[in-house]
Amino acid sequence: MPPPDPSITRIDGPWRHQDIHANGIRFHVVEAIPAGEDAADGPPMARPLVMLLHGFGSFWWTWRHQLRGLTGVRVVAVDLRGYGGSDKPPRGYDGWTLAGDTAGLIRALGHSSATLVGHADGGLVCWATALLHPRLVRAIALVSSPHPAALRNSALTRADQGRALLPWLLRYQLPFWPERSLTRRDGAEIERLVRSRAGANWQAGEDFSETIGHLRTAIQIPAAAHSALEYQRWAVRSQLRSEGRRFMKALDLRTLHIPLLHLRGDDDPYVLADPVAKTRRYAPQGRYVSLPGVGHFAHEEAPDQVNEQLMRFLSSS
């Protein structure tokens, strides 16, 4: 069978699909349609922009519950560079460029600032954008995405966080094999990865089965697996290069003074509590919330709780 076309990510729902050009490439973005608004009416420019950024091996679909549940704001979920329906250039998966992508999207969508919401790798993009383009970021909310320097410190100094994180990062540094691993058997590896990090309650439901089907298909889009892995490869290899040291130093030396919300499931086996605690050094005024019975994908596993936290955060920031 031929590989899936990127158009398979244009899943129907109470949202509109758009192609937005920013930072030299084309992004597929999905914008929530508020109740009572026709899709042909155009974007509600008067509302504050909230941009949703997904994590590794995913695409915009991970934010379906937030697209349906967040109100009073303009909600836009993005297929990050290299994922889903967005362009998949051979390079540009470094922190500097990814922050530039988000900054460019905010401007291309017609706004002067935005609140960024990110999960895992998407959260790292939130951190980078807030610290490198501070005038464009009003606030950030994060799901299992501590400050990059805090996560690195914890992975290198604590055996439990190192065991959870480093084996994945290191195996992805190999050439060719990780791409084949992610795409063979119709993307079964993505399902294994998600199951290893998700809470048991979510895995037992129909919402999980539907989502896994979409993820397994999307990772097989040509160049999607390679692009996803390039995020992980840069995160490791950059530590040995002056570019990466400059990037981490730029983030490590700055304290975040904008509103911040961090959500983490108590049962998350991938991002543990220690790097979140260390994040307080970089955002001492942030709000840190633990969600019981929830794994790594809190926004999908406990969408009502997460949406309630996000709405409270958006109304106060």
Salt bridges, closest charged atoms under 4 A:
ASP19 OD1 - ARG10 NH2 2.81
ASP19 OD1 - ARG26 NH1 2.96
GLU31 OE2 - ARG16 NH1 3.28
GLU31 OE2 - ARG74 NE 3.01
GLU37 OE2 - ARG16 NH2 2.88
GLU37 OE1 - ARG47 NH2 3.61
ASP79 OD2 - HIS28 ND1 2.76
ASP87 OD1 - ARG26 NH2 2.99
ASP101 OD2 - ARG81 NE 2.75
ASP160 OD2 - ARG158 NH2 2.99
GLU179 OE2 - HIS226 ND1 2.79
GLU179 OE2 - ARG233 NH1 2.74
GLU189 OE2 - ARG192 NH2 2.86
GLU191 OE2 - ARG195 NE 2.93
GLU191 OE1 - ARG216 NH1 2.74
ASP207 OD2 - ARG64 NH2 2.80
ASP207 OD1 - HIS65 NE2 3.51
GLU210 OE2 - HIS214 NE2 3.93
GLU230 OE2 - HIS226 NE2 3.96
GLU230 OE2 - ARG233 NH1 3.24
ASP252 OD1 - ARG281 NH2 3.84
ASP268 OD2 - HIS296 ND1 2.81
ASP274 OD2 - ARG158 NE 3.96
ASP274 OD2 - LYS278 NZ 2.51
GLU300 OE1 - ARG64 NH1 2.70
GLU308 OE2 - ARG312 NH2 3.30
